[in-house]
Amino acid sequence: MTPLDVKQRRSGTKSAAAAVPQERAWSGSAVLPAESIAWRQRISEHFASQDLVRRGLCLLNAGQFEAAEKIFQRALQCSPRPSSTAAQLIAAYYARQDSARAEAVAKDAVQRDPNDVDLRVRQAWLLHEDGRHREGVEILREGLALSPGDAELQLQLGMMLAAAEEYEEAEIRFAQATAIRKEDSEAWVHLALCQGVMGRYTDSIKNLQRAQRLRPQDPHIALLLTQAFRAARDSGARTKLSANLPPSDDAASSEEIEELSRILERDSEFIDALLSVQTDGQDRRFHSLLLKTLHKALERRPHQAELHYHCGRVLERMGQLESAIAEGERAVTLDPRCTRALIDLARWYRRIRRTRDAAAKLEQVISAGFEYADVYCQLGELYQEQGQIEKAGSAYRRALTINAEYVAAQDGLEKLSRSPVGAPQT
């Protein structure tokens, strides 16, 4: 252990492309925000680790221990590691390999606040790593004298004793930690490891199974469980195999969802970058995670139109078009000038052949004062589909007034001049 917007354009533009993110918006040489790439990498690794854990557990349950062990080793390599948030002076000194100053700062801090468990643990491990094992143990014992019911102190003392191969007392400390904090999977793991070292494989497996029930997606626990079964088999001990398969649709941790939801709450445009990165075959689960994250943000900001709009975008990608439309309508109700939502609503309505509703949304964009060539061109197409030839021609010509080189509008006018009046659509 170590101590340690894109803002909506209001007028005078030739295209709504910046207001309406297209599927190709982030292709080519465009540079993605580093934070979005890091998040997408974390999520991809999370799903890859999940799949490997499930495969490994199936092999484990089939008694194929060697194959399961290899799978869990792979899962560990791609399992996301949460970065430490510690930025304290002790960690800084430790990183500079100045353990003397780090220990001095920790000692002074503990003297000022003897009940600070985190600082006490840091001081104890600094002493231990400096070869002053007994002093480190004594620091933890002093903490337990002040707080005998503190599970973390019991756990850390057990770890330090086990590091010195004092397994009998270490087992007692780990057992006390699990009695105080029954949901602490780490304490159950250390108790199991201690028992395994002493050759008590049945007890070790039983406690690793408890840890695995608490954290069924954890590849490290699954790997330890596999190794314990192998050791028991090799020693001739009889054990009952029982490893829990995690649910296949489990998403990222609640902490990650909370963290990402706060990013989206501050900057909802961040989702553009997230949706643009390659999905690596994990579309359904990624979009499900993203939707949960947006819903979490909406719990705090229920009247933020952009969040509702982005929910609609995710729902569309999940194939839930009616739900996407509902979210888009909520967005434009909250903010009638939410141009991106209006334009996407028009596209969604058009997909389900509600061309009048689609045209109404584009008309709302124009009424709000936004002049985009592509909006007028799309409106011309919708009018043409409804058989409103005069209005279609007017829309195409207006698009060309804004952008004389807009090819789609030129093609629309040409087709309009050659085509008979079509039957109106609803």
C-alpha positions in Angstrom: 0.0 0.0 0.0 1.3 3.5 -0.7 0.2 6.8 1.1 -1.1 8.8 -1.0 -22.0 26.5 -26.9 -21.0 25.3 -29.4 -23.5 28.3 -29.1 -26.5 28.5 -31.4 -26.0 30.9 -34.2 -28.7 33.5 -34.2 -28.8 35.0 -37.7 -27.0 35.7 -40.9 -25.6 32.2 -41.5 -25.7 30.1 -44.6 -26.1 26.7 -43.0 -27.6 25.1 -39.9 -24.8 22.5 -39.9 -23.2 23.9 -36.7 -26.6 24.1 -35.0 -27.5 20.6 -36.0 -24.9 17.9 -35.4 -24.7 15.6 -38.4 -23.5 12.0 -38.2 -20.3 13.1 -40.0 -19.8 16.1 -37.8 -16.7 14.7 -36.0 -15.2 12.7 -38.9 -11.9 13.2 -40.7 -9.2 15.2 -38.9 -11.5 16.9 -36.4 -10.0 17.0 -32.9 -12.1 15.5 -30.1 -11.9 17.0 -26.6 -9.4 15.0 -24.6 -11.8 14.6 -21.7 -14.5 13.0 -24.0 -11.9 10.5 -25.4 -10.8 9.6 -21.9 -14.4 9.0 -20.8 -15.2 6.9 -23.8 -12.0 4.9 -23.2 -13.1 4.3 -19.6 -16.5 3.1 -20.7 -15.2 0.8 -23.4 -12.8 -0.7 -21.0 -15.6 -1.2 -18.5 -17.7 -3.1 -20.9 -14.8 -5.2 -22.2 -13.9 -6.1 -18.6 -17.6 -7.0 -17.9 -17.7 -9.4 -20.9 -14.4 -11.1 -19.9 -15.5 -11.5 -16.3 -18.7 -13.2 -17.4 -16.7 -15.6 -19.7 -14.3 -16.3 -17.0 -17.0 -17.1 -14.5 -18.6 -19.5 -16.9 -15.3 -21.3 -17.3 -14.8 -21.2 -13.5 -18.2 -22.8 -13.0 -17.3 -25.5 -15.5 -14.2 -26.3 -13.5 -11.8 -25.1 -16.2 -9.6 -23.2 -13.8 -6.6 -22.6 -16.0 -8.7 -21.1 -18.8 -10.7 -19.0 -16.4 -7.5 -17.7 -14.8 -6.2 -16.5 -18.2 -9.5 -14.7 -18.9 -9.5 -12.9 -15.6 -5.9 -11.8 -16.2 -7.1 -10.2 -19.4 -10.0 -8.6 -17.6 -7.6 -7.1 -15.1 -5.6 -5.5 -17.9 -8.6 -3.6 -19.3 -10.5 -3.0 -16.1 -10.8 0.8 -15.5 -8.7 2.0 -12.6 -10.2 4.9 -10.8 -7.7 7.7 -10.5 -6.8 8.9 -7.0 -8.2 12.3 -6.0 -5.6 12.8 -3.3 -3.6 15.9 -3.6 -2.3 16.3 -0.1 1.2 17.3 0.8 2.0 13.8 2.1 1.3 12.3 -1.3 3.4 15.0 -3.0 6.4 14.3 -0.7 6.0 10.5 -1.2 5.9 10.9 -5.0 9.2 12.8 -4.7 10.5 9.9 -2.7 11.0 12.2 0.3 9.5 9.8 2.9 11.1 11.7 5.8 9.2 14.9 5.1 6.1 12.9 4.2 6.2 11.1 7.6 6.9 14.4 9.4 3.9 16.0 7.9 1.7 13.0 8.7 3.0 12.8 12.3 2.3 16.5 12.9 -1.2 16.1 11.3 -2.1 13.1 13.5 -0.9 14.9 16.6 -3.2 17.8 15.8 -6.1 15.5 15.0 -5.7 12.0 16.5 -9.2 10.9 15.2 -8.3 11.5 11.5 -8.2 7.8 10.3 -6.9 8.6 6.8 -3.9 10.5 8.1 -3.1 7.9 10.8 -3.2 5.2 8.2 -0.8 7.2 5.9 1.6 7.7 8.7 1.5 4.0 9.7 2.3 2.8 6.2 5.1 5.4 5.8 6.7 4.0 8.9 6.2 0.5 7.7 7.8 1.2 4.3 10.7 2.9 6.1 11.4 -0.4 7.9 9.8 0.7 11.1 7.1 -1.9 11.1 6.5 -2.0 14.9 6.1 1.8 15.0 3.5 1.6 12.2 1.6 -1.1 14.0 1.6 0.9 17.2 0.2 4.0 15.4 -2.8 1.9 14.2 -3.2 0.3 17.7 -3.4 3.8 19.2 -6.1 4.7 16.7 -8.1 1.6 17.6 -7.8 2.5 21.3 -9.5 5.8 20.4 -12.0 4.2 18.0 -12.3 0.4 18.6 -15.3 0.1 16.2 -13.5 1.6 13.2 -13.5 -1.0 10.4 -10.9 0.8 8.4 -8.4 0.8 11.2 -9.0 -2.9 11.8 -8.6 -3.7 8.1 -5.3 -1.6 7.8 -3.9 -3.2 11.0 -4.7 -6.6 9.6 -3.0 -5.8 6.3 0.1 -4.6 8.1 0.3 -7.6 10.3 -0.2 -9.9 7.3 2.6 -8.1 5.5 4.9 -9.1 8.4 3.5 -12.7 8.2 1.7 -12.4 11.5 -1.3 -14.2 10.1 -3.1 -15.3 13.3 -3.7 -11.8 14.6 -4.2 -10.5 11.0 -7.1 -13.0 10.6 -8.7 -11.7 13.8 -8.4 -8.1 12.6 -9.9 -8.9 9.2 -12.7 -10.8 10.9 -13.5 -7.8 13.1 -13.5 -5.5 10.0 -16.0 -7.7 8.3 -18.2 -7.9 11.4 -18.2 -4.1 11.6 -18.6 -3.5 7.9 -20.3 -6.5 6.4 -20.5 -5.0 2.9 -16.8 -4.3 2.6 -15.7 -6.7 -0.1 -12.0 -5.7 0.4 -12.1 -6.9 4.0 -13.6 -10.2 3.0 -10.9 -10.6 0.4 -8.1 -10.0 2.8 -9.6 -12.4 5.3 -9.8 -15.1 2.6 -6.2 -14.5 1.5 -5.0 -14.8 5.1 -6.9 -18.0 5.5 -5.5 -19.3 2.2 -1.9 -18.7 3.3 -2.6 -20.8 6.4 -3.9 -23.6 4.2 -7.6 -23.3 5.2 -8.9 -23.4 1.6 -12.5 -24.1 2.5 -12.8 -21.0 4.7 -10.8 -18.9 2.1 -13.2 -19.9 -0.7 -16.3 -19.3 1.4 -15.1 -15.7 2.1 -14.1 -15.0 -1.5 -17.5 -16.1 -2.5 -19.0 -13.6 -0.1 -16.8 -10.9 -1.7 -17.8 -12.0 -5.1 -21.5 -11.7 -4.3 -20.8 -8.1 -3.2 -18.9 -7.3 -6.4 -19.8 -9.8 -9.1 -18.1 -7.7 -11.8 -14.7 -7.5 -10.1 -12.1 -9.4 -12.2 -9.6 -9.4 -9.3 -11.9 -11.2 -6.9 -12.9 -13.7 -9.7 -9.2 -14.4 -10.3 -8.5 -14.9 -6.6 -11.5 -17.3 -6.4 -10.2 -19.3 -9.3 -6.8 -19.5 -7.8 -8.3 -20.6 -4.5 -10.3 -23.4 -6.2 -7.1 -24.6 -7.9 -5.2 -24.6 -4.7 -8.0 -26.5 -3.0 -8.1 -29.0 -5.8 -4.4 -29.5 -5.8 -4.4 -30.1 -2.0 -7.2 -32.7 -2.3 -9.7 -30.6 -0.4 -13.4 -30.9 -1.4 -15.2 -27.6 -2.0 -18.5 -26.7 -3.5 -18.1 -24.5 -6.5 -20.5 -21.5 -6.7 -19.6 -18.3 -8.5 -22.3 -15.6 -9.2 -22.8 -14.5 -12.8 -23.3 -10.7 -12.9 -26.3 -9.3 -14.8 -25.4 -8.8 -18.5 -26.8 -5.3 -18.7 -25.0 -3.9 -15.7 -23.7 -0.4 -16.5 -20.9 1.7 -15.0 -20.8 2.4 -11.3 -23.1 4.9 -9.7 -20.1 7.1 -8.9 -19.1 7.2 -12.6 -22.7 8.1 -13.6 -22.8 10.8 -11.0 -19.4 12.2 -12.2 -20.4 12.2 -15.9 -23.9 13.6 -15.2 -22.3 16.7 -13.5 -20.1 17.2 -16.5 -23.1 17.1 -18.8 -25.0 19.4 -16.5 -22.3 22.0 -16.8 -21.8 21.6 -20.5 -24.4 19.6 -22.3 -22.6 20.1 -25.6 -20.0 17.6 -24.2 -22.4 14.9 -25.4 -21.7 15.8 -29.0 -18.1 14.5 -28.6 -19.2 11.4 -26.7 -21.7 10.4 -29.4 -19.1 11.0 -32.1 -16.5 8.5 -31.0 -16.5 4.9 -32.5 -18.6 2.6 -30.4 -16.6 -0.6 -30.9 -19.7 -2.7 -31.0 -21.0 -1.5 -27.6 -23.8 0.8 -28.9 -26.7 -0.5 -26.9 -24.9 -0.5 -23.5 -23.2 2.8 -24.1 -26.4 4.6 -25.1 -28.1 3.0 -22.1 -25.4 4.4 -19.8 -25.6 7.8 -21.5 -29.3 7.9 -21.0 -29.0 7.0 -17.3 -26.4 9.8 -17.0 -28.7 12.4 -18.6 -31.6 11.3 -16.4 -29.4 11.8 -13.4 -28.5 15.3 -14.5 -32.2 16.0 -15.1 -33.0 15.1 -11.5 -31.1 18.3 -10.6 -32.0 20.4 -13.6 -35.4 19.2 -14.8 -36.0 22.5 -16.7 -32.8 22.5 -18.7 -34.0 22.2 -22.3 -30.7 21.0 -23.7 -30.6 18.0 -21.4 -34.1 16.9 -22.6 -33.0 17.4 -26.2 -29.9 15.3 -25.8 -32.0 12.6 -24.2 -34.0 12.6 -27.4 -30.8 12.2 -29.4 -29.8 9.2 -27.4 -33.2 7.6 -27.6 -33.3 8.0 -31.4 -30.0 6.1 -31.6 -31.6 3.4 -29.4 -34.4 3.1 -31.9 -37.0 4.6 -29.6 -38.2 7.3 -31.9 -41.5 8.1 -30.2 -39.7 8.6 -26.9 -37.1 10.8 -28.7 -39.9 13.0 -30.1 -41.4 13.3 -26.6 -38.1 14.5 -25.2 -37.6 16.9 -28.1 -41.0 18.4 -27.5 -40.2 18.9 -23.8 -37.1 20.7 -24.9 -38.8 23.2 -27.2 -41.6 23.7 -24.7 -39.0 24.8 -22.2 -37.1 26.8 -24.8 -39.0 27.6 -28.0 -35.7 28.9 -29.5 -33.9 25.6 -29.0 -33.0 25.4 -32.7 -31.2 22.1 -32.7 -34.2 20.4 -31.0 -36.6 22.0 -33.5 -34.5 20.8 -36.5 -34.1 17.3 -35.2 -37.8 17.1 -34.3 -38.5 17.9 -37.9 -36.2 15.1 -39.0 -37.8 12.6 -36.6 -41.4 13.6 -37.6 -40.4 13.2 -41.2 -39.1 9.7 -40.6 -42.6 8.6 -39.3 -44.2 10.4 -42.2 -45.7 13.2 -40.1 -44.7 15.8 -42.7 -47.0 18.5 -41.5 -45.6 18.3 -38.0 -42.1 18.3 -39.5 -42.8 21.4 -41.5 -44.3 23.2 -38.5 -41.0 22.7 -36.6 -38.9 24.2 -39.4 -41.4 27.1 -39.7 -40.9 27.7 -36.0 -37.1 27.9 -36.6 -37.6 30.5 -39.2 -40.2 32.4 -37.1 -37.7 32.6 -34.3 -35.4 34.6 -36.7 -32.9 31.9 -37.7 -32.0 31.9 -41.4 -30.4 28.7 -42.6 -30.1 27.5 -46.2 -30.5 23.9 -45.3 -33.6 24.6 -43.2 -35.3 26.3 -46.1 -34.2 23.4 -48.4 -35.7 20.8 -46.0 -38.8 22.8 -45.7 -39.1 22.9 -49.5 -38.8 19.1 -49.7 -41.6 18.8 -47.1 -43.8 21.2 -48.9 -43.2 19.3 -52.1 -44.1 16.0 -50.4 -47.4 17.6 -49.3 -48.1 18.8 -52.8 -47.6 22.5 -51.9 -45.6 23.3 -55.0 -45.7 27.1 -54.8 -44.5 27.1 -51.2 -41.8 24.5 -52.0 -40.5 26.7 -54.8 -40.4 29.7 -52.5 -38.5 27.8 -49.9 -35.9 26.5 -52.3 -35.4 30.0 -53.7 -35.0 31.4 -50.3 -32.3 28.8 -49.6 -30.5 29.9 -52.7 -30.8 33.6 -51.6 -28.9 32.7 -48.5 -26.4 30.5 -50.3 -26.4 30.7 -54.0 -24.2 27.6 -54.3 -26.4 25.3 -52.2 -26.6 22.3 -54.5 -29.5 20.5 -52.7 -31.7 23.6 -53.2 -30.7 23.8 -56.9 -31.6 20.2 -57.4 -34.9 20.7 -55.5 -35.9 23.5 -57.9 -34.9 21.5 -60.9 -36.9 18.5 -59.8 -39.8 20.7 -59.0 -39.9 22.1 -62.5 -40.0 18.5 -63.9 -42.3 16.8 -61.5 -46.1 16.8 -61.5 -47.9 17.8 -58.4 -47.8 15.0 -55.9 -50.6 13.8 -53.8 -50.5 15.6 -50.4 -49.2 13.6 -47.4 -50.3 13.8 -43.8 
